[in-house]
Amino acid sequence: MHPKAKEVEKMLMNAKRVKEIIAELRVCWRVVHRQRRRIGMKLIWATDEERWAIADKRGIDRRSVS
């Protein structure tokens, strides 16, 4: 398991974008992809309204997903 796997998982659950995770944690996109697959998340293309609905369902702030 990658040393930053838990941090990547936490950012994924907070609906951060892959580019943000890569830039902030300085990890390869493969690490993010593996973690997303491990926790059962699927990559989808979503509009802002859909992102807000997902954020509301997860109970996180809408500003973090826009």
URJO-V935112 format. One record per residue. SS is DSSP state (alpha for helix, beta for strand, coil for the rest). OMEGA is omega in radians with two decimals (999 if undefined). Layout:
SS;OMEGA / SS;OMEGA
This chain:
coil;-3.10 / coil;-3.12 / coil;-3.12 / coil;-3.07 / alpha;-3.13 / alpha;3.11 / alpha;3.10 / alpha;3.13 / alpha;3.14 / alpha;3.14 / alpha;3.08 / alpha;3.14 / alpha;3.06 / coil;3.05 / coil;3.05 / coil;3.12 / coil;-3.09 / alpha;3.14 / alpha;3.12 / alpha;3.14 / alpha;-3.14 / alpha;-3.11 / alpha;-3.06 / alpha;-3.08 / alpha;-3.12 / coil;3.08 / coil;3.11 / coil;3.14 / alpha;3.12 / alpha;3.12 / alpha;3.13 / alpha;-3.14 / alpha;3.13 / alpha;3.14 / alpha;3.13 / alpha;3.13 / alpha;-3.11 / alpha;-3.12 / coil;3.02 / coil;3.11 / coil;3.09 / coil;3.08 / coil;3.11 / coil;3.03 / coil;-3.05 / coil;3.03 / coil;3.12 / alpha;3.13 / alpha;3.12 / alpha;3.09 / alpha;3.13 / alpha;3.12 / alpha;3.11 / alpha;3.12 / alpha;3.12 / alpha;-3.13 / alpha;3.14 / alpha;3.13 / coil;3.11 / coil;-3.08 / coil;-3.13 / alpha;-3.11 / alpha;-3.11 / alpha;-3.12 / coil;-3.11 / coil;999
